[in-house]
Amino acid sequence: MFFFRGITVELSTQDDHFLTDIFYLILELKLSDGSVERTDLLSRESSPGVWDANEPLTLNEIVAHFTLSVFTDLGGDEHQLLASRELYGTDLWDGLGETTGILLDGHENYPNMILKTKIIAPDSSRQALGAEQPNKLNSLLRPRSQVLSSNPEVPSFYGLGCLRYPEDINTSIERQQLEASLTPNDHPDKPSQLSHLGWTLLTRFRRLGNLGDINDAVTQYQAAINLTPDGHPDKREMLSDLGHILQARFECLGDIDDIDNSIAKHQEAVDLTPDIHPDKPGMLGNIGSSLLARFDRLGNRDDIDNAIERHQAAVDLTPHDHPRKLAMLTNLGHSLRTRFEHLGNLRDLDNTIAHYQAAVDLISNDNPHKPGLLTNLGKALLIRFQSLGNLDDIDGSIAQHQMSVDLTPDADARKPGLLDNLGNSLLIRFQRLGNLDDMDNAIVQHQAAVDLTPDDHIDKARSLSNLGSSLHARFQRLGNLDDIDDAILRLQEAVDLSPDCHPDKCMRLANFGSILLARFDRFGNRDDIDNAILQHQAAVNLAPDGHPHMREMLNNLGNSFSARFGRLGNLDDIDNAIIPRQAAVDLTPDGHPHKPRVLSNLGSSFFIRFGRLGNLDDVDNAITKYQAAVDLTPDGHPDKPALSRNLGTSLVARFQRLGNIGDIDNATEQLQAAVKLTPEGHPDMPSLLSSFGNSLEIRFKRLKNMGDIGNAIVQHQAAVKLTPDDHPERPARLNSLGIALLARFQQFGNLNDVNDAIERHQVAVKLTPGDHPDKSSRLSNLGHALCVRFNRLGNRDDIDNSILNHQEAVDLTPDGHPQKPGRLANFGIPLFCRFQRFGHPKDAESCVAQFSAAALSPVASPPDCLMAAKKWVHAAPITNHTSLLAACECVVGTIPLVAWLGLSIKDRHQHLVQIGETVRAVAAIAISLGQCNKALEWLEQGRSIVWTQILQLRTPVDQLRDIEPDLADRLLHISQLLDEGTQDVNPQSEHRRSPEEEARQYRALAREHNEVVAKIRSLPNFHDFLRPPTIHKLFGAAKDGPVVVINVSDAQCDALALVYGVDEAIHIPLPNLTSERVTELQVELKSILKSNGIRLRAVRDEEAEGDGGEGCKWILAELWDNLVKPVLDSLAFSSDPEILPRMWWCVTGPLAFLPIHAAGVYDTEDSDEKIQDYAIVSYAPTISALLEQPDAPEHNPFRHLSAIEPSSGASYIPNTEKEMEYIRRRL
């Protein structure tokens, strides 16, 4: 009890905690507004507590502040307000009459509280007062609607009242309904009774979630407003109350009409409130909150801008020292934060933090509102950390949340939410820095939140969901199976406790789906992934359009579809993964801090589909998305390493497909940067190390840089060491280490490497479940390592086990999978090795079958197809297989696909350097089989591919234009763009695209070129458009003289001569010429030229030593004896200086660098003959180049000849000045 001006006020309740809360509430309120000095109060334990009678504190104020709780009613049998009988005497009524009412519907320091309570005297007191007294009491206690904006961040007072005692609110509603029903509509108290009933119904709805209550609340308020005449002082407050209730129903049901009507009601209230009225800021805040809610749903930019404008006006109208300033600053901060979350303007986020900080600074730590304001600031700092990665922000967030927790007693109903916020920030710092103490502390906070929340409290689901997320994070780091099972139980319970109308239900469904996905990734249970997809789909379906977390939910749905595709291989799943991820990108504006993440996720889907279908468009799209994500992310951002890894991995994959050295160099650079940007102990470090090691190992296989393979092994060993034995990624990392060790063995021959490689592969295979999508590749790698060791040591068990592993790998790979051709080819290798060693006929037949199936597979990539075809060519003659010619045909047909038009000229030439020997080898096989015409055709198709492609781009289309002018123009346009793409036409342009953009556009143009050519070939009489000429057309090139094609291969050297009128190529064996000897002659000639300063840049005449004439004579003589003379003799050429025939030479390989046109025996006593004595000699790049000579140009006298000086820094071409002078004299 306490004394007031001689009057005893006694509080009596069966719940001591309730009494304590009320007592402290009164004290806190009076202390916060300065009506009572602390020195005037005694401690809680004192009885009685005394207010100084001289203080300006009225009884009305005491009772008003007493009723300022979250009660709707204190009526009932158990929890009543009892006052000594003096309170119900004449003094009470006189005192009450001094004011317009003792109930305040909100306190200025507590803008979030919307209180609708009244004091109900015990029935006995009512009877003593007489029949009229209760109505008088009710009229004096009528509610005033001073509704400030609803603010979920500002918690309620200690969780008191009906939220703890639901039976009281039911009793109150029954009494209010009865009272309203007994009051006629024309009674002046009827509107207040109806509005009070409506607010109580809303309170019960918030507690129990019964939609009937909020619908009835709307009905009661609408009736109250209809009964209230215009100009009545309570009308604007009732309108504002109704707007608040309509917004609450909109947030539950999503009916746009509700939020539109809410805004309309709030606008009416604002219009009825003068600018100088103290309620005007609150009214502006209410309409701002409703506009914000509509923006969240519809995403209309005008709504969020108008919401911020209203909240800013509310702040400006409120004096700095006014108690409402806190609410106004907070609401403005909320609206700015919302705009940032949707539009990504960092200035909005900075302003949000500034306003939150200003609100925090306005009040002392003992103000009960301080924890909520600290929470707002902590959340905003966390968002900025997630956007920019500044560690000061995450540390600041944790500090704010920790202070908020420390200031709040455990009995406070806000405490669980504050603990959850602290746990969330700790968890995010763990994910950045990997400190296990942060993760364990996060779980402690979330568990405490769960323990403090009653089972029937609506926030129980929130705390359970947060606890499940933190347990999930610990499972991902430590792999404890109890953690993931416990996390799933918590999330399931959270989902079950959340009604569909709860705004957080969709995110809880998404979190539940993500944890199910994590367990699926670990154990592969089909039910988990199916259930994960169901939860994510339900989350997306439940979330309204414009939900601030819609992009995360869409991304989660894409993740689950991708995971199921990876395990089961259903193409519908990967297509379904791309759709929501593309939607997430479309929902994220440029400049938004989350844009890199959604771009990277979309890139991942394209990359996964490329892995299955091998479509270059997909890997190009993946790299484009990854590159954009990396470019948009600063180096200090926590996401930068993962984004760089994704980009690097996709570049590695494209390099393996196309062989562009720039891709593998760029990939290695990105992956190395990812490792450097990742702190030690970070959970992603093993994955990053493994990816970096893979790129180094792949680059080593191409460039043979010894440092790469050693570094690759170091990275893989570190990755394995950091990966727990039971971690699901351990098999993959062991597999990668095994590949690198085997590569080093093949280079240096250390048996320890091959033994270690096999051991790693065996463990990887053993740890991989049978239905895992990588099982087949790991079996294939183990089989390959065993075969390599067999070739070194000859152990029969090794080759037998190799074949068994390869067979299982092939069996596990479905037909149509892009890796199937590679598995078939790999399977053929040990079969061929065993045949060579033991001679089993079945092995011979089987190995050729594997190679041919791989080479002819429609899903094989061109490099895989060529590799398999070459093995087929190698195996067929050794096994006496009849398919040798078909194998050669396959090799030649694949070459244009490997060096396709979509690659740069440099890359095409690099491919041709490697495959040129293959072309010459298959031509030699055809010659040995008597198929000279076929050999000639293959040589023509396989050599000078780039030259032929360039000529095709410049092919006239006059005949095509006559029948399809649009198609002809389209082909010419594409061809022109491709032709320009082979030249650096404007390297200094400030608008020049990046190399990646240029390469991608070039490949797209090449694909379009192929599509157009295919369409043209479908036209009548255009079947052979731009096809290589047939052998019969090639013979037309010899109409002006024989054309001699020289083929130099390791097996043999031959000349094939085309003679006009003869329909079969003339085969001229060159038994004294070998590939090795031709290479030696080339080296010797280069040495002679170098010593004489000829044909070498930056070598001047004064540096030349010796006389190269004598050195060249014996090279020219050898070419005469072993090459030119046999050809001339076979063609019956004679030395007749009067009539010299024409002849053309087409040479291949190293012979192209030797001077055949000058071959002969010079200045000898026995003989002095040379090729010039027999024919006029010319060279031709291809036979096709001789088929259609351009019309002879009209004769014009020689006008001028230009020589261009080298650019700055370039070396001079020697002797050019002498050559120009010689030409000038002759002309």
ABEGO torsion letter per residue (X at the ends): XBBBGGBBBBBBBABAAAAAAAAAAAAAAAAAAGABBAAABBBAABOBBBBBAABBBBAAAAAAAAABBABABABEAABBBBBBAAAABAAAAAAAAABAEABBAEBAABAABBBBBBBBBBAAAAAAAEAAAAAAAAAAABBBBBBBBBBAABBBBGGBEAAABAAAAAAAAAAAAAAAAABBAABAAAAAAAAAAAAAAAAAAAAAGBAAAAAAAAAAAAAAAAABBBGBAAAAAAAAAAAAAAAAAAAAAGBAAAAAAAAAAAAAAAAABBAABAAAAAAAAAAAAAAAAAAAAAGBAAAAAAAAAAAAAAAAABBAABAAAAAAAAAAAAAAAAAAAAAGBAAAAAAAAAAAAAAAAABBAABAAAAAAAAAAAAAAAAAAAAAGBAAAAAAAAAAAAAAAAABBAABAAAAAAAAAAAAAAAAAAAAAGBAAAAAAAAAAAAAAAAABBAABAAAAAAAAAAAAAAAAAAAAAGBAAAAAAAAAAAAAAAAABBAABAAAAAAAAAAAAAAAAAAAAAGBAAAAAAAAAAAAAAAAABBBGBAAAAAAAAAAAAAAAAAAAAAGBAAAAAAAAAAAAAAAAABBBGBAAAAAAAAAAAAAAAAAAAAAGBAAAAAAAAAAAAAAAAABBAABAAAAAAAAAAAAAAAAAAAAAGBAAAAAAAAAAAAAAAAABBBGBAAAAAAAAAAAAAAAAAAAAAGBAAAAAAAAAAAAAAAAABBAABAAAAAAAAAAAAAAAAAAAAAGBAAAAAAAAAAAAAAAAABBAABAAAAAAAAAAAAAAAAAAAAAGBAAAAAAAAAAAAAAAAABBBGBAAAAAAAAAAAAAAAAAAAAAGBAAAAAAAAAAAAAAAABAABBAAAAAAAAAAAAAAAAAAGBAAAAAAAAAAAAAAAAABBAABBAAAAAAAAAAAAAAAAAAAAAAAAAGBAAAAAAAAAAABGAAAAAAAAAABBAAAAAAABAAAAAAAAAAAAAAAAAABBABAABAABBBAAAAAAAAAAAAAAAAAAAAAAAABBGAAABGBBBBAAAAAAAAAAEBBBBBBBBAABBBBBBBBBGBABBBBBBBAABBAAAAAAAAAAAAAAAAAAGBGBBGBBAAABBEBAAAAAAAAAAAAAAAAAAAAAAAAGBBBBAABBBBBBBBBBEAAAABBAAABEBBGBAABBBBAAAABBBBBBABAAAAABBBBBBBBBBBABBBBBBBBBGBBBBBGAAAAAAAAAAAX
